[in-house]
Amino acid sequence: MSQVTNQQEVKEGYAFLSHEELVQYVKKLGLFHEQEQASVEEVSDGKINHVYRLSGEQKSLILKQAVPYCRVVGDSMPMPLDRVTFEAKVLQEYDRILPGSVPKVYYLDEAMAILITEDMAPMETGRVALINGTESTVFAADVGEFSAKTVFYTSDFYMDPIVKKELNASLTNPLMRQMTEELHFDWPFNFHETSHFEEGMRNDVLFLSQDQRLRLEVAKLKHKYMTKADALLHSDLHSGAIFMAEDRTVIFDTEFACFGPFGFDIGQFIANLFLNGIGHPEFLSKRYEQAREAWYTFADTFSHLWKTESKEHYTQLDGYLTHVLDEIFADALGYAGCELVRRAISIAQIPDLNIEEDEQKRMASRKKVMELGKYLIMERNNIRSLEELKNWFV
């Protein structure tokens, strides 16, 4: 990780607020009445920021305050405070494209690195729902549709080329993008000191780092992510970045957003469905079917938009849509593979694999996730459909 000092990152006037100070802060903004009783509950689910639910007498809201480092690591992993600024901009862009698909942005304080948004309670986070088996029936299709629409409407197939390039320039997000590159493509494949796995997997992880053919394919995927600005990506679209209700799905946590390849987001999401199924065998076949639903909804939605709303004249050429979808599918599989490997053995651990108390069972699941990830990376250009993966989920 590039070592950007806190002095460079912290703007004048920044201070990390206590619970009492948070209440006074929102009252000064007029979001709560001065005499109103308000409570603060920390609801931080990720590893990076402090997130709070502030509840008043009539309403509640979510306040996120960034610190100039990764919250669960400390000063040794500095992070840019302006990530909440990018997050707010992208949430507003997504709300313009697909109203109601993300929480409303109420307030952004760039100096204090504070973002205040709509509280989506009582919606359930996707990761919790998938672990408990309480997910909605619409979430997979909703995420597929969301991903297709957000990438199409921010691509050169729809946007004015100059406007798209200006949006890309305004959302470069270089330091968070670099973190994505390291977390997804570098650390998991290089026996990094931050890796997390059982001692019985040490040789597996070591062999992974010595597999030159695999690392070559990862290098190709990394280079495409770094250089191909197809569309605006969420860039961290896992099950913990969605809320679910019976008939609605909401996407949040866009601080890693940047422009990149079409297939990255949908690949990440599919990988997290696969991962949950492997970690919870009782849901294995169901998660596979939900991954299929997400992909086919993505492909159908993207194709419909291509045929009805594209402003690029070359989209009228026979075979061009098929070519683009084939590339998106191959990329999605490759990026899904990288996501599976990093979630299996790298610093970005999630409960799906780790709530199993039996070490042998936990290690077996972790190995299967890693093997599937390797397979998707290596065979992404040869796999023609998700149906070819069915044997992994029976």
ABEGO torsion letter per residue (X at the ends): XBBBBAAAABBBGBBBBBAAAAAAAAAAAGABBAABBBBBBBABABAABBBBBBBBAABBBBBBBBBABBAAAEAABBBBAAAAAAAAAAAAAAAAABBGABBBBABBBAAAGBBBBBBAOABBBAAAAAAAGABBAAAAAAAAAAAAAAAAAABAAABBAAAAAAAAAAAAGAAAAAAAAAAAAAAAAAGBAABBBBAAAAAAAAAAAABAAAAAAAAAAAAAAAABBABBBAGABBAAABBBBAABBBBBGAAABBBBBAAAAAAAAAAAAAAAAAABAAAAAAAAAAAAAAAAAAAAAAAAAAAAABABAAAABBGAAAAAAAAAAAAAAAAAAAAAAAAAABABBBAAAAABABAAAAAAAAAAAAAAAAAAAAAAAABABAAAAAAAAX
